[in-house]
């Protein structure tokens, strides 16, 4: 079985997608501060491991800029109106990675832009790793059903810490101590625990 189908991830063949974490969504998205906090953690790890990063904004004229606490001020923001992040400018970023295999996906909303992006990426033969504690929606029902649907379609569902440790792989990694500090405290609760501890988990 290929490493690709196992869902293994390596920094040199990965790209981090940060989807539409904008000001106008702040009051309406469930667990918005927690989701952004985890995405910011993923961003710091990506920078440490030299993983390329793509940030999009959905109709920024109406929905505002990316929130500052994400820590992406110096990164280019790609505006879009379609739900998928796979717009021509982003495809160019992907094409610049010769052996790209994995897209690490964070953002909102799970049933809309995360879903559309993941399906488009998988259609191109790449793995998608959906960081479940860095994705949310206005409705928890939409969020949970979308995560289930993504898994049915072949996406890998993961937590931020699980994905980070897979990327680092070895405590002897030269950046391990730096990254270890980022995950020393558990990721904040983003409302997934009740669904995971139910008799028949929904994701």
Secondary structure, 3 states (H helix, E strand, C coil): CCHHHHCCCCHHHEEEEEECCEHHHCCCCCCHHHHHHHHHHHHHHHHHCCCEEEEEEECHHHHCCECHHHCCCCCCEEEECCCCCCCHHHHHHHHCCCCCCEEEEEEECHHHHHHHHHHHHHHCCCEEEEEEEEEECCCHHHHHHHHHHHHHHCCEEECHHHHHHHHHCCCCCCCHHHHHHHCCCCCCCCCCHHHHCCCCCCC
